[in-house]
Amino acid sequence: MRKHYDFSHARPNPYARRLKRPVTIRLDQPTIAYFKALAEETGIPYQTLINLFLRDCAVAGRRPGLRWTPAKGAA
């Protein structure tokens, strides 16, 4: 290893904007199982598949159907 490195001709990473950011997200068990099974089929990691799916939804401007049905016996 060198004692000194010359970064005077270095340039910024052109891919830095595209780097992924870790987040915490809570998903239900059937959703995780679905993506893990799909990962086994395709050989693509399940977190990558979830990211691809969410990105596709964002690009297409899809919105989830938000219909709230109260549980029976709830006030």
C-alpha positions as CSV (number, residue, x, y, z in Angstrom):
1,M,0.0,0.0,0.0
2,R,1.3,3.4,-0.9
3,K,1.9,6.1,1.7
4,H,0.4,8.8,-0.6
5,Y,-2.2,8.6,-3.3
6,D,-2.6,11.3,-6.0
7,F,-6.3,12.2,-6.5
8,S,-5.6,15.4,-8.3
9,H,-7.0,13.9,-11.6
10,A,-9.9,12.0,-10.0
11,R,-13.4,12.7,-11.1
12,P,-16.7,12.2,-9.2
13,N,-18.4,8.8,-9.4
14,P,-20.9,9.2,-12.3
15,Y,-23.1,6.4,-10.8
16,A,-23.3,7.9,-7.3
17,R,-26.9,9.2,-7.9
18,R,-28.0,5.7,-8.8
19,L,-26.7,4.1,-5.6
20,K,-29.3,2.3,-3.5
21,R,-30.2,3.4,0.0
22,P,-31.1,1.0,2.7
23,V,-34.5,1.4,4.2
24,T,-36.6,-0.6,6.7
25,I,-40.0,-1.8,5.3
26,R,-42.5,-4.1,6.9
27,L,-44.0,-6.6,4.5
28,D,-46.5,-9.4,5.4
29,Q,-45.4,-13.0,5.2
30,P,-47.3,-14.0,2.1
31,T,-45.7,-11.1,0.1
32,I,-42.2,-12.1,1.2
33,A,-43.0,-15.7,0.4
34,Y,-44.2,-14.7,-3.1
35,F,-41.1,-12.8,-3.9
36,K,-38.8,-15.4,-2.5
37,A,-40.5,-18.1,-4.6
38,L,-40.1,-15.9,-7.6
39,A,-36.4,-15.4,-6.7
40,E,-35.9,-19.1,-6.7
41,E,-37.5,-19.4,-10.2
42,T,-35.6,-16.6,-11.8
43,G,-32.3,-16.6,-9.9
44,I,-32.7,-12.9,-9.1
45,P,-32.5,-12.0,-5.4
46,Y,-35.9,-11.3,-3.9
47,Q,-35.0,-7.8,-2.7
48,T,-33.9,-6.9,-6.2
49,L,-37.3,-8.2,-7.5
50,I,-39.2,-6.1,-5.0
51,N,-37.1,-3.1,-6.1
52,L,-37.8,-3.8,-9.8
53,F,-41.5,-4.1,-9.1
54,L,-41.7,-0.9,-7.1
55,R,-39.7,1.0,-9.6
56,D,-42.0,-0.2,-12.4
57,C,-45.0,1.0,-10.4
58,A,-43.4,4.4,-9.8
59,V,-42.4,4.9,-13.4
60,A,-45.8,3.9,-14.7
61,G,-47.5,6.1,-12.0
62,R,-49.6,3.2,-10.7
63,R,-51.4,3.7,-7.4
64,P,-52.7,1.0,-5.1
65,G,-56.5,0.5,-4.8
66,L,-57.2,1.8,-1.3
67,R,-60.4,0.3,-0.1
68,W,-60.9,0.1,3.6
69,T,-63.3,-2.6,4.8
70,P,-63.7,-2.4,8.6
71,A,-63.5,-5.7,10.4
72,K,-66.8,-7.2,11.6
73,G,-67.7,-6.1,15.1
74,A,-65.5,-3.0,14.9
75,A,-67.1,0.3,15.9
